Amino acid sequence: MATEERKPFLLRIPPDLWKELERWAEVELRSVNGQIEYVLRQAADKRKRTQHREK
């Protein structure tokens, strides 16, 4: 099984936001990294749908 390559990067966020992401990720049974990826993917998909309708 081939593994999907991922681009590593450093993200600096305030401690209060980190704690919120930890709580949210725990509720949804994800790691914080997985939760951030999920949220970003949802936002990107929403943006694509919005751009498609505007054309």
Backbone as CSV, one residue per row, in Angstrom:
resi,resn,N_x,N_y,N_z,CA_x,CA_y,CA_z,C_x,C_y,C_z
1,MET,0.847,-1.171,0.000,0.000,0.000,0.000,0.899,1.244,0.000
2,ALA,0.719,2.128,-0.975,1.511,3.357,-1.059,0.996,4.368,-0.042
3,THR,1.932,5.054,0.591,1.521,6.068,1.545,1.462,7.423,0.861
4,GLU,0.481,8.202,1.240,0.311,9.531,0.682,1.368,10.467,1.272
5,GLU,2.061,11.190,0.422,3.062,12.125,0.911,2.368,13.353,1.474
6,ARG,2.908,13.845,2.574,2.358,15.036,3.205,3.449,16.065,3.353
7,LYS,3.087,17.300,3.232,4.033,18.402,3.359,4.081,18.844,4.816
8,PRO,5.205,18.621,5.493,5.309,19.073,6.882,5.546,20.581,6.936
9,PHE,4.974,21.226,7.953,5.215,22.652,8.149,4.977,23.006,9.618
10,LEU,5.568,24.091,10.017,5.451,24.556,11.386,4.276,25.522,11.480
11,LEU,3.422,25.326,12.466,2.279,26.201,12.679,2.336,26.731,14.102
12,ARG,2.372,28.017,14.232,2.385,28.639,15.558,0.992,29.184,15.844
13,ILE,0.393,28.689,16.918,-0.938,29.167,17.299,-0.946,29.483,18.791
14,PRO,-1.828,30.359,19.217,-1.905,30.720,20.632,-2.325,29.520,21.489
15,PRO,-1.864,29.481,22.734,-2.191,28.358,23.621,-3.690,28.131,23.810
16,ASP,-4.474,29.206,23.868,-5.915,29.028,24.061,-6.559,28.342,22.862
17,LEU,-6.094,28.660,21.656,-6.613,28.000,20.461,-6.180,26.536,20.434
18,TRP,-4.945,26.263,20.847,-4.456,24.889,20.915,-5.341,24.046,21.834
19,LYS,-5.656,24.604,23.018,-6.507,23.870,23.976,-7.877,23.581,23.374
20,GLU,-8.431,24.564,22.668,-9.733,24.374,22.025,-9.662,23.280,20.964
21,LEU,-8.597,23.287,20.177,-8.414,22.248,19.157,-8.243,20.874,19.792
22,GLU,-7.532,20.805,20.919,-7.374,19.527,21.631,-8.729,18.986,22.078
23,ARG,-9.551,19.855,22.655,-10.886,19.417,23.120,-11.743,18.952,21.948
24,TRP,-11.744,19.742,20.885,-12.535,19.427,19.703,-12.075,18.113,19.085
25,ALA,-10.774,17.942,18.949,-10.225,16.714,18.375,-10.588,15.499,19.227
26,GLU,-10.520,15.654,20.536,-10.851,14.541,21.431,-12.305,14.103,21.247
27,VAL,-13.199,15.064,21.130,-14.624,14.753,20.934,-14.832,13.993,19.630
28,GLU,-14.099,14.367,18.597,-14.262,13.750,17.278,-13.281,12.606,17.024
29,LEU,-12.589,12.175,18.086,-11.662,11.038,18.031,-10.578,11.212,16.968
30,ARG,-9.992,12.410,16.946,-8.892,12.697,16.034,-7.712,13.234,16.831
31,SER,-6.536,13.221,16.215,-5.391,13.934,16.780,-5.603,15.421,16.484
32,VAL,-4.852,16.273,17.153,-4.949,17.701,16.857,-4.535,17.950,15.405
33,ASN,-3.478,17.294,14.962,-3.050,17.435,13.572,-4.171,16.997,12.616
34,GLY,-4.798,15.884,12.919,-5.903,15.401,12.093,-7.082,16.357,12.101
35,GLN,-7.344,16.979,13.243,-8.449,17.929,13.348,-8.160,19.176,12.513
36,ILE,-6.938,19.670,12.585,-6.562,20.843,11.793,-6.699,20.527,10.304
37,GLU,-6.226,19.352,9.903,-6.345,18.956,8.498,-7.813,18.852,8.084
38,TYR,-8.641,18.286,8.948,-10.075,18.156,8.668,-10.713,19.530,8.459
39,VAL,-10.437,20.455,9.365,-11.027,21.792,9.291,-10.557,22.517,8.021
40,LEU,-9.271,22.415,7.719,-8.754,23.056,6.510,-9.360,22.443,5.245
41,ARG,-9.517,21.129,5.246,-10.104,20.474,4.065,-11.566,20.891,3.882
42,GLN,-12.307,20.988,4.975,-13.699,21.438,4.904,-13.778,22.854,4.343
43,ALA,-12.894,23.739,4.825,-12.878,25.126,4.350,-12.513,25.193,2.868
44,ALA,-11.533,24.400,2.448,-11.122,24.393,1.040,-12.259,23.873,0.151
45,ASP,-12.940,22.820,0.592,-14.066,22.283,-0.180,-15.196,23.304,-0.284
46,LYS,-15.473,23.998,0.810,-16.526,25.018,0.812,-16.169,26.142,-0.153
47,ARG,-14.906,26.550,-0.145,-14.446,27.612,-1.047,-14.586,27.182,-2.503
48,LYS,-14.243,25.935,-2.801,-14.375,25.430,-4.177,-15.836,25.477,-4.627
49,ARG,-16.729,25.032,-3.736,-18.157,25.039,-4.085,-18.658,26.465,-4.310
50,THR,-18.223,27.396,-3.483,-18.640,28.786,-3.596,-18.112,29.389,-4.886
51,GLN,-16.858,29.137,-5.209,-16.272,29.667,-6.448,-16.969,29.095,-7.672
52,HIS,-17.333,27.823,-7.613,-17.989,27.177,-8.744,-19.343,27.838,-9.022
53,ARG,-20.074,28.188,-7.974,-21.394,28.823,-8.141,-21.276,30.241,-8.668
54,GLU,-20.183,30.927,-8.363,-20.010,32.320,-8.786,-19.697,32.440,-10.266
55,LYS,-19.263,31.364,-10.908,-18.882,31.428,-12.342,-20.091,31.387,-13.231
